[in-house]
C-alpha cells in the first residue's frame, strides 16, 4: 500500500499562527498521550504508522513547507515537491508519477491519498485496509471513505450512495453522485438520503492514475512532468477524476472525525484553554494562544479566542472566528515573521526601512549552507550555545558573547556544535529571504 499525504495551503483561518509558510498542520496545539505538544501532521503520520506499519508514505507538498515537514517528521520522510502551488489534481498526478518513475512502484499497487490534517481516531486509518482490498479485488476504480454526518453543514462535500443497489462488497456501497458544499437545508435532505461527508480520501491503482497522467501530459520521465507542471489543469481531484470515474465505491466511517479548519473547531479539541504566557480572571469559554514574550491578560471575557504571534494579534468572538479568512485576505501582504527551517527556526523581532532584527535558533549539528548575500550586511550576536563559523575560507569558533560582522558578498557558513541562539541584525535596502547565493563545499 502506497499512501500519499497531501500537505498544502496556508491555513489563514487560523491566523495569526498560520501564514503562507507556516500552515495549520504544523501548529503544535494538540497533545499526545504522553502530554507532549504535537502538530496535526505529527499526529496523522504517527497514526498511519501505527495502523498501517507496512505502508509506504510519501508527503506531497510545496517548497515552502519542506523544512517544516522534515523538522517535524524526521529527515528520512519521503517528499515530492510541487514546482508551484496548484490544486489537488495536479498535485496527486505528480505524486503518482513520482511513485512510478522515481520509486519504481508497481502499476497494480494501491495508492491511497489522504489530507494531512484531519483529527480522527486510529480506527479511521485501520479502515484504509478495506479500501486497499476493494481496489486490489477490482471492485471499484476509486474507493472513498465517507464520514457519517453529525449534523447538516455547508462546510463539506457530500457523497450520495446508490439507494436501490446492493453493496458491491461487505461494507462498501456504489456511489450515485457528489454534491459540493450544499447549504444547510440541502445538506439535511442529503443526510436523509443516506449521504456521507467527503473526507478527502481516495484509493485507486497506480496504473489507473498513470493512464490519466498520460492523457493530460506528454512526458518520458519525472523531470519531464515537472517541466510541464505549470501547464496542467488547475482543478480539484474530485472534479477532474472522481466525478468522472465509472465505478466509485464508498466505505462508511462512523467514528470521530473533525476537519480542523477554524479556531472554533480547533478549540473544541484543545485540552488546555491557555498556551503560552497568559493571565485570566473571571473568563468563560475563552481560549488564549500566546507565542509572544509578553503576557496576555483576559478579564471577564466570554466566548472569545485570543491568539498572539509575531505575525499579529487576533481577538475574536468564537462563532465569528469562522469568518476570519476573507478578513485576513484584506491585510497588506507582509513577509512571514516566523519560519521553521531545516537548521532550526527564526523570528523577526523588528523591522524598519534600513534594518531588520531576527532571533535565530540552530539545533545542534545543523548548519546553514555556504552562502553570501547581495543586498545586505549583517551582524550576529551570540546569546547562547556554541558554533563554528566559516567566513571566506577561515574558520572561527563562536560562543556566547561573540559578535561577528558579515558584509555583503562575503561567503559564510555556520554550524551549531550545540544548540545555538543568535540575534541577527541586517542592514541594507532589501530584506528578502531569496537574497542568497549558494556555493558548493567551503
C-alpha positions as CSV (number, residue, x, y, z in Angstrom):
1,X,0.0,0.0,0.0
2,X,1.3,3.4,-1.0
3,X,0.0,6.4,0.9
4,X,0.2,10.0,-0.3
5,X,-0.3,12.7,2.3
6,X,-1.4,16.0,0.8
7,X,0.2,18.9,2.7
8,X,-0.6,22.3,1.2
9,X,-2.5,25.5,1.8
10,X,-1.8,28.5,4.0
11,X,-4.4,27.9,6.7
12,X,-5.4,31.6,7.0
13,X,-8.4,30.6,9.1
14,X,-6.0,30.1,12.0
15,X,-4.3,33.4,11.6
16,X,-2.1,34.8,13.1
17,X,-0.4,31.5,14.0
18,X,-0.7,30.2,10.4
19,X,0.5,32.0,7.3
20,X,1.7,31.3,3.7
21,X,4.7,29.4,5.0
22,X,3.5,28.0,8.4
23,X,0.3,26.2,7.6
24,X,-2.2,25.0,10.2
25,X,-0.9,21.4,10.1
26,X,2.4,22.4,11.7
27,X,0.9,24.2,14.7
28,X,1.8,22.3,17.9
29,X,-1.5,22.9,19.7
30,X,-2.6,19.3,20.3
31,X,-1.4,16.9,23.0
32,X,-0.2,13.3,22.5
33,X,-0.8,10.5,25.0
34,X,2.3,11.5,27.0
35,X,1.2,15.1,27.4
36,X,3.6,16.5,24.8
37,X,2.5,19.1,22.3
38,X,2.2,17.9,18.8
39,X,1.0,19.2,15.4
40,X,-1.7,17.7,13.2
41,X,0.8,16.4,10.7
42,X,2.8,14.6,13.5
43,X,-0.4,13.1,14.9
44,X,-1.7,11.8,11.5
45,X,1.7,10.5,10.5
46,X,2.1,8.6,13.8
47,X,-1.5,7.2,13.5
48,X,-0.8,5.9,10.0
49,X,2.5,4.3,11.1
50,X,0.6,2.5,13.9
51,X,-2.4,1.4,11.9
52,X,-0.6,0.6,8.7
53,X,3.0,-0.3,9.6
54,X,3.8,-1.7,6.2
55,X,2.5,1.2,4.2
56,X,5.0,3.4,2.4
57,X,4.2,7.1,3.0
58,X,5.0,10.0,0.6
59,X,4.2,13.6,1.5
60,X,3.2,15.8,-1.4
61,X,3.8,19.5,-0.6
62,X,5.2,22.8,-1.9
63,X,8.8,24.1,-1.4
64,X,7.8,26.4,1.4
65,X,6.8,23.5,3.7
66,X,9.6,21.1,3.1
67,X,11.7,22.3,6.1
68,X,8.7,22.2,8.4
69,X,7.9,18.6,7.3
70,X,11.4,17.4,7.8
71,X,11.7,19.1,11.2
72,X,8.5,17.5,12.5
73,X,8.6,14.1,10.8
74,X,12.3,13.5,10.5
75,X,14.9,13.8,7.8
76,X,14.1,10.4,6.2
77,X,10.5,11.2,5.3
78,X,9.8,10.8,1.6
79,X,8.7,14.1,0.0
80,X,7.6,15.1,-3.5
81,X,7.6,18.9,-4.1
82,X,5.3,20.8,-6.4
83,X,7.2,23.3,-8.6
84,X,4.3,25.7,-7.9
85,X,1.1,25.7,-5.8
86,X,-1.8,24.5,-7.8
87,X,-4.8,22.2,-6.9
88,X,-5.2,18.6,-5.8
89,X,-5.5,17.1,-9.3
90,X,-2.0,18.2,-10.5
91,X,-0.6,17.5,-7.0
92,X,-1.8,13.9,-6.9
93,X,-0.8,13.3,-10.5
94,X,2.7,14.5,-9.8
95,X,2.9,12.3,-6.6
96,X,1.8,9.2,-8.5
97,X,4.3,9.9,-11.3
98,X,7.0,10.2,-8.5
99,X,6.0,6.8,-7.1
100,X,6.1,5.1,-10.5
101,X,9.1,6.8,-12.1
102,X,11.3,7.5,-9.1
103,X,10.3,4.9,-6.5
104,X,9.6,2.2,-9.2
105,X,6.2,1.3,-7.6
106,X,4.2,-1.3,-9.5
107,X,1.2,-0.3,-11.6
108,X,-1.0,-2.8,-9.6
109,X,-0.2,-1.3,-6.2
110,X,-2.9,0.5,-4.3
111,X,-2.4,4.2,-3.8
112,X,-4.4,5.9,-1.0
113,X,-4.5,9.7,-0.9
114,X,-5.3,11.5,2.4
115,X,-5.3,15.0,3.7
116,X,-2.6,15.6,6.3
117,X,-4.8,17.4,8.9
118,X,-7.9,15.6,10.0
119,X,-8.4,14.9,13.7
120,X,-9.7,11.4,14.0
121,X,-9.2,8.0,15.7
122,X,-6.9,5.1,14.9
123,X,-9.8,3.1,13.5
124,X,-10.1,5.6,10.7
125,X,-6.6,4.6,9.4
126,X,-7.3,1.0,10.0
127,X,-10.2,1.4,7.6
128,X,-7.7,2.0,4.8
129,X,-7.2,-1.8,4.7
130,X,-10.8,-2.0,3.5
131,X,-10.1,0.4,0.6
132,X,-7.0,-1.5,-0.3
133,X,-8.9,-4.7,-0.5
134,X,-11.6,-3.2,-2.7
135,X,-9.1,-1.8,-5.2
136,X,-7.0,-5.0,-5.3
137,X,-10.0,-7.2,-6.0
138,X,-11.2,-4.8,-8.8
139,X,-14.5,-4.0,-7.1
140,X,-14.1,-0.3,-7.9
141,X,-11.8,2.1,-9.9
142,X,-11.8,4.5,-7.0
143,X,-12.8,3.9,-3.4
144,X,-13.6,6.6,-0.8
145,X,-14.2,6.9,2.9
146,X,-17.5,8.6,3.7
147,X,-17.9,10.1,7.1
148,X,-21.2,9.6,8.8
149,X,-22.5,13.2,9.3
150,X,-23.1,14.5,12.8
151,X,-25.2,17.4,11.5
152,X,-26.2,19.2,8.3
153,X,-23.4,21.6,7.4
154,X,-22.2,23.5,4.3
155,X,-18.5,23.0,5.3
156,X,-18.1,19.7,3.5
157,X,-18.9,18.0,0.2
158,X,-21.3,15.0,0.3
159,X,-21.1,11.5,-1.2
160,X,-24.6,10.1,-2.0
161,X,-24.7,6.2,-2.3
162,X,-26.9,4.3,-4.6
163,X,-30.1,3.8,-2.5
164,X,-31.5,0.9,-4.5
165,X,-28.3,-1.0,-5.3
166,X,-26.9,-3.7,-3.0
167,X,-23.4,-3.5,-1.5
168,X,-20.7,-4.2,-4.1
169,X,-18.7,-5.8,-1.2
170,X,-19.3,-6.1,2.5
171,X,-19.4,-2.6,3.9
172,X,-18.9,-0.9,0.6
173,X,-21.6,0.9,-1.4
174,X,-21.7,2.2,-5.0
175,X,-21.8,6.0,-5.3
176,X,-24.7,7.7,-7.0
177,X,-23.4,11.3,-7.1
178,X,-21.4,14.0,-5.3
179,X,-22.7,17.3,-4.0
180,X,-20.2,20.0,-3.3
181,X,-20.8,22.1,-0.1
182,X,-24.6,22.5,-0.2
183,X,-26.5,24.9,2.1
184,X,-27.7,23.5,5.4
185,X,-31.2,22.9,4.1
186,X,-29.9,20.9,1.2
187,X,-27.5,19.1,3.4
188,X,-30.3,18.0,5.7
189,X,-32.1,16.5,2.7
190,X,-28.9,14.7,1.6
191,X,-28.4,13.2,5.0
192,X,-32.0,11.9,4.8
193,X,-30.9,10.2,1.6
194,X,-28.1,8.5,3.5
195,X,-25.3,10.8,2.2
196,X,-21.8,10.9,3.9
197,X,-19.4,13.7,4.3
198,X,-16.5,13.6,1.8
199,X,-13.3,13.1,3.9
200,X,-11.0,13.7,1.0
201,X,-9.6,10.1,1.0
202,X,-9.1,8.4,-2.4
203,X,-7.9,4.9,-3.2
204,X,-7.0,3.6,-6.7
205,X,-4.4,1.5,-8.5
206,X,-1.3,3.4,-9.5
207,X,-1.8,2.3,-13.1
208,X,-5.2,3.9,-13.2
209,X,-3.8,7.3,-12.3
210,X,-0.8,6.9,-14.6
211,X,-3.2,6.3,-17.5
212,X,-4.9,9.6,-16.6
213,X,-1.5,11.3,-16.3
214,X,-0.5,10.2,-19.8
215,X,-3.8,11.7,-21.2
216,X,-3.1,15.0,-19.6
217,X,0.6,15.5,-20.3
218,X,3.4,14.1,-22.5
219,X,6.5,13.1,-20.5
220,X,9.2,10.5,-20.7
221,X,10.4,10.8,-17.2
222,X,9.6,12.5,-13.9
223,X,11.6,15.6,-14.7
224,X,9.7,16.0,-17.9
225,X,6.4,16.1,-16.0
226,X,7.9,18.7,-13.6
227,X,8.8,20.9,-16.5
228,X,5.1,20.8,-17.6
229,X,3.6,21.1,-14.2
230,X,2.5,24.7,-14.7
231,X,0.5,23.7,-17.8
232,X,-1.6,21.1,-16.0
233,X,-5.2,21.9,-15.4
234,X,-5.6,23.7,-12.1
235,X,-8.6,21.9,-10.7
236,X,-9.5,19.5,-7.9
237,X,-9.0,15.7,-8.0
238,X,-12.7,15.3,-7.1
239,X,-13.9,17.3,-10.1
240,X,-11.4,16.1,-12.6
241,X,-11.1,12.4,-11.7
242,X,-13.6,11.1,-9.1
243,X,-16.7,12.6,-10.5
244,X,-15.8,11.2,-14.0
245,X,-14.9,7.7,-12.8
246,X,-17.3,4.9,-13.8
247,X,-17.0,2.7,-10.8
248,X,-16.8,4.5,-7.5
249,X,-17.4,2.9,-4.1
250,X,-17.7,4.5,-0.6
251,X,-16.8,2.8,2.7
252,X,-18.7,4.4,5.6
253,X,-16.8,5.5,8.7
254,X,-18.9,6.2,11.9
255,X,-16.2,7.2,14.4
256,X,-14.9,10.6,15.4
257,X,-13.6,12.8,12.6
258,X,-13.0,16.5,12.5
259,X,-11.6,18.8,9.9
260,X,-9.8,21.4,11.9
261,X,-10.2,24.4,9.7
262,X,-11.2,27.2,12.1
263,X,-10.4,28.4,15.5
264,X,-13.8,27.2,16.7
265,X,-13.2,23.6,15.6
266,X,-9.6,23.7,16.9
267,X,-10.6,25.0,20.4
268,X,-13.1,22.1,20.7
269,X,-10.1,19.8,20.6
270,X,-7.6,21.7,22.8
271,X,-7.1,20.2,26.2
272,X,-5.9,23.5,27.7
273,X,-7.6,26.9,27.5
274,X,-4.3,28.8,27.6
275,X,-1.0,28.1,25.8
276,X,1.9,30.5,26.4
277,X,2.1,33.4,28.9
278,X,-1.5,34.3,29.9
279,X,-3.3,35.5,33.0
280,X,-7.1,35.1,33.1
281,X,-9.7,36.0,35.7
282,X,-13.5,35.6,35.6
283,X,-13.5,34.3,32.0
284,X,-15.9,31.9,30.3
285,X,-15.2,29.8,27.2
286,X,-12.1,31.9,26.4
287,X,-9.1,30.3,24.7
288,X,-5.7,32.0,24.6
289,X,-2.7,31.0,22.5
290,X,0.3,33.4,23.0
291,X,3.6,32.9,21.2
292,X,5.0,36.3,22.2
293,X,7.4,37.0,25.1
294,X,4.9,39.4,26.7
295,X,1.8,38.4,28.7
296,X,-1.8,38.4,27.5
297,X,-4.3,39.3,30.2
298,X,-8.1,38.5,29.9
299,X,-10.6,39.7,32.4
300,X,-14.3,38.8,32.4
301,X,-14.3,37.7,28.7
302,X,-16.8,35.2,27.3
303,X,-16.8,33.1,24.2
304,X,-13.5,34.5,22.8
305,X,-10.4,33.3,21.1
306,X,-7.3,35.4,21.6
307,X,-4.2,34.5,19.6
308,X,-0.9,36.4,19.5
309,X,2.1,35.7,17.3
310,X,4.9,37.7,15.6
311,X,2.5,38.0,12.6
312,X,-0.3,39.7,14.6
313,X,-2.9,39.6,17.3
314,X,-6.4,38.2,17.0
315,X,-9.3,38.9,19.3
316,X,-12.5,37.3,18.0
317,X,-15.9,36.1,19.1
318,X,-15.7,32.3,18.9
319,X,-18.5,31.9,16.4
320,X,-17.4,34.9,14.3
321,X,-13.9,33.4,14.0
322,X,-15.1,31.2,11.2
323,X,-15.2,34.4,9.0
324,X,-11.5,35.1,9.5
325,X,-10.0,34.2,6.2
326,X,-11.7,36.9,4.0
327,X,-10.8,39.5,6.6
328,X,-7.1,38.4,6.7
329,X,-7.1,38.4,2.9
330,X,-7.6,42.2,3.1
331,X,-4.4,42.7,5.1
332,X,-1.5,44.2,3.3
333,X,0.9,41.4,2.3
334,X,3.9,41.2,4.6
335,X,6.6,38.7,4.9
336,X,6.1,35.8,7.5
337,X,7.6,36.8,10.8
338,X,8.3,33.2,11.9
339,X,9.6,30.3,9.9
340,X,10.9,26.8,10.5
341,X,14.0,25.9,8.5
342,X,16.0,22.7,8.2
343,X,18.5,24.1,10.6
344,X,16.1,25.4,13.2
345,X,13.8,28.4,13.3
346,X,13.8,32.2,13.3
347,X,11.5,35.0,14.4
348,X,11.6,38.6,13.2
349,X,11.7,40.9,16.2
350,X,11.8,44.3,14.5
351,X,12.0,45.9,11.0
352,X,12.2,49.4,9.7
353,X,13.3,51.0,6.4
354,X,17.0,50.3,6.8
355,X,17.3,47.3,9.2
356,X,15.7,44.0,10.3
357,X,16.3,42.1,13.5
358,X,15.9,38.4,13.8
359,X,16.3,35.8,16.6
360,X,17.7,32.6,15.2
361,X,17.9,29.2,16.8
362,X,20.0,26.5,15.3
363,X,19.8,22.9,16.5
364,X,23.0,21.1,17.5
365,X,24.6,19.6,14.5
366,X,22.7,21.7,12.0
367,X,24.2,24.1,9.5
368,X,23.5,27.0,7.1
369,X,24.7,26.2,3.6
370,X,27.8,28.0,2.3
371,X,26.3,31.3,1.1
372,X,26.5,35.0,0.5
373,X,24.1,38.0,0.3
374,X,24.0,40.6,-2.4
375,X,21.8,43.3,-0.8
376,X,22.6,43.2,2.9
377,X,25.2,43.3,5.6
378,X,24.6,41.5,8.9
379,X,25.8,41.4,12.4
380,X,25.5,38.4,14.6
381,X,25.4,38.5,18.4
382,X,25.7,35.0,20.0
383,X,23.5,34.8,23.1
384,X,23.9,31.1,24.0
385,X,25.4,27.9,22.7
386,X,28.5,27.2,20.6
387,X,29.1,27.0,16.9
388,X,31.7,27.2,14.1
389,X,31.8,29.9,11.5
390,X,33.4,29.6,8.1
391,X,33.9,33.1,6.8
392,X,35.7,33.5,3.4
393,X,37.7,30.3,3.9
394,X,38.7,31.0,7.6
395,X,37.2,29.1,10.5
396,X,36.3,30.6,13.8
397,X,34.7,29.2,16.9
398,X,31.7,31.1,18.3
399,X,30.3,31.2,21.8
400,X,28.0,33.3,24.0
401,X,29.0,37.0,23.8
402,X,30.8,36.8,20.5
403,X,29.9,39.4,17.8
404,X,30.5,38.9,14.1
405,X,30.0,41.3,11.1
406,X,29.4,39.7,7.7
407,X,29.4,42.2,4.8
408,X,27.5,41.7,1.6
409,X,29.3,39.3,-0.8
410,X,31.2,37.5,1.9
411,X,30.8,33.7,1.8
412,X,29.9,32.2,5.1
413,X,28.6,29.0,6.7
414,X,27.5,28.5,10.3
415,X,27.4,25.1,12.1
416,X,25.9,24.6,15.6
417,X,28.1,22.4,17.8
418,X,25.4,22.8,20.5
419,X,22.0,24.4,20.4
420,X,22.8,27.9,19.3
421,X,20.9,31.1,19.7
422,X,21.9,34.2,17.7
423,X,20.4,37.7,17.3
424,X,21.0,38.8,13.7
425,X,20.7,42.5,12.6
426,X,20.5,43.0,8.9
427,X,21.4,46.4,7.2
428,X,20.5,47.2,3.6
429,X,17.9,48.2,1.1
430,X,16.2,44.8,0.7
431,X,15.4,42.1,3.3
432,X,14.4,39.2,1.0
433,X,14.8,35.6,2.1
434,X,15.7,34.8,-1.5
435,X,18.7,37.1,-1.3
436,X,21.0,34.1,-1.0
437,X,23.7,32.8,-3.4
438,X,24.7,29.3,-2.5
439,X,28.1,27.7,-3.1
440,X,29.5,24.2,-3.0
441,X,32.0,23.0,-0.5
442,X,33.6,25.6,1.7
